[in-house]
Amino acid sequence: MQKRLEPEEIDTRKKNILWLILLRLIIVTSLVVSAVIIQYSTAVFLPINPFYYLVLSFYILSFLYFIFYIWGKYLNIQAYFQIFFDLLLITALVYISGGLQGSFYFLYIFEIIAASIVLSKRAAYLTAALSAILFGYLVVLMYRRIIPSFAPEETLEISLGIVINNIFIAWSAFFLVAFLMNYLTGSLQKTRDELRLTQKELEVKKRLAVAGEVSAHLAHEIRNPLAAISGSVQILKDELGLRGEQKDLMNIIVKESGRVSRSIEQFLNLASPVKQAFSSVDLSAILEETLVLLQSSHELNGDFRVEGNFRSVNARYFGSSSQFKQLFWNIIKNSIRAMPDGGTMTVDFNQEKKDKIQIRIADTGKGMTEEEKERIFEPFYSGFEGGQGIGMAVVHRIIDDYKGEIKIDSEPNKGTEVIITLPLGVPGNSRILKSVKKKKNGKNTHNRR
């Protein structure tokens, strides 16, 4: 099944097809000019009328291709048809120019290059194979005189060895060009993808900067009055001895005030992070503390199962405990919200390389679409109803502070895997991931029942 093209890929494909049409016109026009020069300046025989007929065919097809290009549909089919009919016309040019004795079979190479750029690696190899078949059959049929030479009076006798040698060289050139072009286009595509990713990261950072300015101002204006309101309500609740519905309303005020206060703290952390005090911290202990807090708030209840090696390793790291609390809290909260009916969450600490530590958090939740994955670190974007879109932006900033990397692997209805890679090449971070006890069954299980 063919992959659905993204809008950017469609635009690129259209531009490439337009360049293919223009390049064809340039090459054909150059051949016409060369033919005229040869005809009027030398005594070399050239069957000029059939040549002009073929050139006219090229121009007519180019006009039709341009009409289809403006139509803008079935781009892949258009490109395949263009290359196929070009190969037939090139084969006709090779025939009227004398087959092996002519000089037009180099034109096959342009079609192979075009297939690699406009279509795909597979298309380049298919074009090279079809070019080899058409050219090989033409030469063999002409050598065997199954089809007559177009200009028999100009045809020279060629030995079978020379025929085989030239065919082999031509075939080798076709497939070598396909291989080299695929390598170059692959490298170019990789560079283009990296550039696109860098641009997206820059956009995220720009939005973070804007979010920082706005949230810092708002947070400072709201935080102090909110703290006064929350404190006053707590005092009134204790002194007035409220009961029933009135007490419940007071509790709601205190609870919601705390929620808003935490949101403001996240805004401030996103906007103007304070200088952190670094020390050797136990990531496993911080994670366990986070799980306990979530259990006490009834968010991590008996419907969830927590697995992994986080209790069987001593994952020490030189960093800020408050930052890692935020990191674990935001990611695990997202995992819980992605599993509204319960599920399994796996947390592992690994150190496959001496200079890096890896944290893997996976869930069996609803997963994410490609758009959600691309936008997950954007401030104020949330894939959950009622979400504020700050938590993962804070996670991204924290990982940037440590010059680490975060990778999101997710598909709809197949869960999400978050892999965080942090460098150990800073003071205090030597080889610090050490197993403190053997795993009995290869995996540690932590049930929340």
C-alpha positions in Angstrom: 0.0 0.0 0.0 1.4 3.4 -1.1 2.2 5.8 1.7 0.0 8.9 1.7 2.0 12.0 0.8 2.2 14.9 3.2 1.3 18.4 1.9 5.0 19.4 1.9 5.9 16.2 0.0 3.2 16.9 -2.6 4.6 20.4 -3.2 8.1 19.0 -3.6 6.8 16.3 -6.0 5.1 18.9 -8.1 8.2 21.1 -8.3 10.3 18.1 -9.3 7.9 17.1 -12.1 7.9 20.7 -13.4 11.7 20.6 -13.4 11.6 17.3 -15.2 9.4 18.8 -18.0 11.7 21.9 -18.3 14.8 19.8 -18.3 13.4 17.6 -21.0 12.7 20.7 -23.2 16.2 22.0 -22.6 17.9 18.7 -23.6 15.7 18.3 -26.7 16.3 21.8 -27.8 20.0 21.4 -27.3 19.9 18.2 -29.5 18.0 20.2 -32.2 20.6 22.9 -32.2 23.4 20.3 -32.3 21.7 18.5 -35.2 21.4 21.7 -37.2 25.0 22.6 -36.6 26.1 19.1 -37.7 23.9 19.2 -40.8 25.1 22.5 -42.1 28.8 22.4 -41.0 29.9 18.9 -41.7 29.4 16.1 -44.2 28.3 13.6 -41.6 25.2 11.8 -42.5 22.2 12.3 -40.2 18.7 11.1 -41.0 17.4 14.5 -40.2 13.7 14.2 -41.0 12.9 11.2 -38.7 15.0 13.0 -36.0 12.8 16.1 -36.3 9.7 13.9 -36.1 11.0 12.5 -32.8 11.8 15.9 -31.5 8.3 17.1 -32.4 7.0 14.1 -30.4 9.0 15.2 -27.5 7.6 18.7 -27.6 4.0 17.4 -28.0 4.4 15.1 -25.0 6.0 17.9 -23.0 2.9 20.0 -23.7 0.6 17.2 -22.6 2.7 16.6 -19.5 2.4 20.3 -18.6 -1.4 20.1 -18.9 -1.4 17.2 -16.5 1.0 19.0 -14.2 -1.5 22.0 -14.0 -4.2 19.5 -13.3 -2.2 18.4 -10.2 -3.6 14.9 -9.7 -2.0 11.5 -9.8 1.5 12.9 -9.6 3.2 9.5 -9.3 1.4 8.1 -12.3 2.3 11.2 -14.3 6.0 10.8 -13.5 6.0 7.1 -14.3 4.3 7.7 -17.7 6.7 10.5 -18.5 9.7 8.4 -17.8 8.3 5.4 -19.7 7.5 7.3 -22.9 10.8 9.1 -22.7 12.6 5.8 -22.7 10.7 4.7 -25.8 11.5 7.9 -27.6 15.2 7.7 -26.5 15.3 4.1 -27.9 13.9 5.4 -31.2 16.6 8.1 -31.2 19.3 5.5 -30.6 17.9 3.5 -33.5 17.9 6.2 -36.1 21.4 7.3 -35.0 22.9 3.9 -35.6 22.5 1.9 -32.4 26.0 1.3 -30.9 27.5 3.6 -33.6 25.4 6.5 -32.5 25.8 8.8 -29.5 22.3 9.2 -28.1 22.2 6.2 -25.7 23.7 8.5 -23.0 20.2 10.0 -22.7 19.0 7.0 -20.8 21.1 8.2 -17.9 19.1 11.4 -17.6 15.9 9.4 -17.1 17.5 7.3 -14.4 18.6 10.5 -12.6 15.1 11.9 -13.0 13.5 8.7 -11.6 15.7 8.8 -8.5 15.0 12.5 -7.8 11.3 12.7 -8.7 10.1 9.2 -7.7 12.1 6.8 -5.5 15.1 4.6 -5.2 13.1 1.7 -6.5 11.9 3.7 -9.5 15.6 4.5 -10.3 16.5 0.8 -10.4 13.4 0.0 -12.4 14.3 2.8 -14.9 17.9 1.5 -15.2 16.6 -2.1 -15.8 14.1 -0.9 -18.4 16.8 1.2 -20.1 19.1 -1.9 -20.2 16.4 -4.1 -21.6 15.4 -1.6 -24.4 18.9 -0.8 -25.3 20.1 -4.4 -25.2 17.2 -5.7 -27.3 17.7 -2.9 -29.8 21.4 -3.6 -30.3 21.0 -7.4 -30.4 18.1 -7.1 -33.0 20.2 -4.8 -35.1 23.2 -7.0 -34.9 21.2 -10.1 -35.9 19.7 -8.0 -38.6 16.2 -8.9 -37.4 15.4 -5.2 -37.7 17.3 -3.4 -40.5 19.7 -0.6 -39.8 18.1 2.8 -40.3 21.1 3.9 -42.5 22.5 0.7 -43.9 25.0 2.5 -46.2 26.6 4.1 -43.1 26.6 0.9 -41.0 30.0 -0.7 -40.1 30.5 -4.3 -39.3 30.9 -4.9 -35.6 32.1 -8.1 -34.0 30.0 -10.0 -31.4 32.7 -9.3 -28.8 32.4 -5.6 -29.2 28.6 -5.7 -29.1 28.6 -7.7 -25.8 31.3 -5.5 -24.4 29.5 -2.3 -25.2 26.2 -3.6 -23.9 27.8 -4.7 -20.6 29.4 -1.2 -20.2 26.1 0.5 -20.9 24.3 -1.7 -18.5 26.9 -1.2 -15.8 26.7 2.6 -16.3 22.9 2.5 -16.0 22.9 0.7 -12.7 25.9 2.6 -11.3 24.2 5.9 -12.0 21.0 4.5 -10.3 23.1 3.5 -7.2 25.0 6.8 -7.0 21.8 8.9 -7.4 20.0 6.9 -4.8 22.8 7.4 -2.4 22.9 11.1 -3.1 19.1 11.6 -2.9 19.0 9.5 0.3 21.6 11.7 1.9 19.8 14.8 0.6 16.5 13.5 2.0 18.1 12.8 5.4 19.6 16.3 5.5 16.2 17.7 4.5 14.5 15.8 7.3 17.0 17.0 9.9 16.6 20.5 8.7 12.8 20.2 9.0 13.2 18.8 12.5 15.5 21.6 13.5 13.1 24.2 12.1 10.3 22.7 14.2 12.5 22.7 17.3 13.3 26.4 16.6 9.5 27.1 16.3 8.9 25.4 19.7 11.7 27.4 21.3 10.3 30.6 19.9 6.9 29.7 21.3 8.5 28.9 24.6 10.1 32.4 24.6 6.7 34.0 24.0 5.0 31.8 26.5 7.8 32.7 29.0 7.2 36.4 28.7 3.4 36.1 29.0 3.3 33.5 31.7 5.9 35.2 33.9 4.0 38.4 33.9 0.6 36.7 34.6 2.0 34.4 37.2 3.6 37.1 39.3 0.4 39.1 39.2 -1.8 36.1 40.3 0.4 34.0 42.6 0.4 36.3 45.7 -3.3 37.1 45.7 -4.1 33.5 45.1 -2.0 32.4 48.1 -3.7 34.9 50.3 -7.1 33.7 49.2 -6.2 30.1 49.7 -4.7 30.7 53.1 -7.8 32.8 54.2 -10.2 30.1 53.1 -8.3 27.4 55.1 -8.4 29.5 58.2 -12.1 30.2 57.8 -12.8 26.6 57.2 -11.1 25.6 60.4 -12.5 28.4 62.6 -16.1 28.4 61.4 -16.6 24.7 61.9 -18.6 24.3 58.7 -20.4 21.1 57.9 -22.1 19.3 55.0 -22.4 21.2 51.8 -20.7 24.3 53.0 -17.6 22.3 54.1 -17.5 20.6 50.8 -17.6 23.9 49.0 -14.7 25.1 51.1 -12.7 22.0 50.3 -13.4 22.6 46.6 -12.0 26.1 46.9 -8.9 24.9 48.6 -8.4 22.1 46.2 -8.9 24.2 43.1 -6.7 26.9 44.5 -3.9 24.4 44.9 -4.4 23.2 41.3 -4.2 26.7 40.0 -1.1 27.4 42.2 0.6 24.3 40.7 -0.3 25.5 37.2 1.3 28.9 37.9 4.4 27.2 39.2 4.7 25.3 36.0 4.2 28.5 34.1 7.1 30.1 36.0 9.3 27.1 35.5 8.6 27.3 31.8 9.0 31.0 31.6 11.9 31.9 33.9 13.6 28.7 35.3 15.6 29.4 38.4 19.1 28.3 38.9 19.0 24.7 40.2 21.2 23.2 42.9 22.9 20.1 41.5 23.9 17.1 43.5 24.0 13.4 43.3 20.4 12.2 43.2 18.8 8.8 43.1 16.5 8.7 40.1 14.9 5.5 41.2 13.9 7.0 44.6 12.5 10.1 42.9 10.4 8.0 40.6 9.2 5.9 43.5 8.3 9.0 45.5 6.3 10.3 42.4 4.4 7.0 42.2 3.5 7.2 45.9 2.2 10.8 45.5 0.1 9.8 42.5 -1.3 6.8 44.5 -2.1 9.0 47.5 -4.1 11.3 45.2 -6.0 8.3 43.8 -4.8 9.0 40.3 -2.7 5.8 40.2 -5.2 3.3 41.5 -5.8 -0.4 41.3 -6.6 -0.3 37.6 -3.0 0.3 36.8 0.0 -2.0 36.8 3.5 -0.6 37.0 6.4 -2.7 35.8 10.1 -2.3 35.1 13.5 -2.4 36.6 13.3 0.9 38.5 13.3 -0.8 41.9 16.2 -3.2 41.1 18.7 -0.6 40.0 20.3 2.3 41.8 20.2 5.0 39.1 22.2 7.9 40.5 22.7 11.0 38.5 24.3 14.4 39.1 21.4 16.9 38.7 18.5 18.6 40.3 16.0 16.5 42.3 13.2 19.1 41.8 13.7 19.0 38.0 13.5 15.2 37.9 10.4 15.3 40.1 8.8 17.6 37.5 9.9 15.4 34.7 8.6 12.1 36.1 5.4 13.8 37.3 4.5 15.2 33.9 5.3 12.1 31.9 3.6 9.6 34.2 0.5 11.9 34.5 0.2 11.8 30.8 0.6 8.0 30.8 -2.2 7.7 33.3 -4.5 10.0 31.4 -3.8 8.0 28.2 -5.2 4.9 30.0 -8.6 6.0 31.3 -9.7 2.4 31.8 -6.4 1.3 33.4 -3.4 -0.5 31.8 0.3 -1.2 32.2 3.1 1.3 32.6 6.7 0.2 32.3 9.7 2.2 33.6 13.2 1.1 33.0 16.7 2.6 33.6 19.4 1.5 31.2 23.0 2.3 30.5 24.0 0.7 27.2 26.8 3.2 26.7 29.3 4.4 29.3 28.6 8.1 28.7 24.8 8.0 28.6 21.9 6.9 30.8 18.5 6.1 29.3 15.1 6.3 30.9 12.3 4.5 29.2 8.6 5.1 30.2 6.0 3.1 28.2 2.3 2.7 28.5 -0.5 0.7 26.9 -2.8 3.7 26.4 -4.5 5.3 23.5 -1.4 6.4 21.7 -0.9 9.4 19.5 -1.3 10.4 15.9 1.6 11.8 13.9 0.3 15.4 14.4 0.1 14.9 18.1 3.6 13.6 18.3 4.9 16.6 16.3 3.1 19.1 18.5 3.6 17.4 21.9 6.3 19.8 23.1 4.5 23.0 21.9 3.4 25.2 24.8 -0.4 25.3 25.4 -1.0 22.3 23.1 -2.6 19.3 24.8 -3.9 16.0 23.4 -6.2 15.6 26.5 -9.5 17.3 27.2 -8.9 20.1 29.8 -5.1 19.8 29.5 -3.1 23.0 29.7 -0.3 22.0 27.4 2.5 23.0 29.7 3.8 19.7 31.2 5.7 18.3 28.2 7.0 21.7 27.3 8.6 21.8 30.8 9.9 18.3 30.2 11.6 19.3 27.0 13.2 22.3 28.6 14.5 20.2 31.5 16.1 17.7 29.1 17.6 20.6 27.1 19.2 21.9 30.3 21.1 18.6 30.5 21.8 18.5 26.8 19.9 15.3 26.6 17.5 13.9 24.0 13.9 12.7 24.2 12.2 10.4 21.7 8.5 9.7 21.4 7.4 6.5 19.8 3.6 6.1 19.6 0.8 4.9 17.4 -3.0 5.2 17.9 -4.4 2.4 20.1 -0.9 0.9 20.5 0.4 2.9 23.5 3.3 5.4 23.8 7.0 4.9 24.6 9.1 7.8 25.9 12.8 7.4 25.8 15.0 10.0 27.5 18.8 9.9 27.0 21.0 11.9 29.3 24.7 12.4 29.0 27.0 11.4 31.9 29.9 13.6 30.7 29.6 16.2 33.5 31.3 16.4 36.9 29.7 13.8 39.2 28.3 11.6 36.5 30.7 8.8 36.0 29.4 5.2 35.6 26.6 5.6 38.1 24.0 3.1 37.1 24.6 0.1 39.3 22.4 -2.9 39.9 21.7 -3.3 43.6 19.9 -6.7 43.4 19.3 -9.3 40.8 16.0 -9.5 39.0 14.3 -12.8 39.7 12.1 -13.0 36.6 13.9 -10.6 34.4 11.3 -7.8 35.2 10.3 -6.1 38.4 6.6 -5.6 38.9 5.0 -3.0 41.1 1.2 -3.4 41.4 -1.0 -0.6 42.5 -3.9 -2.5 44.1 
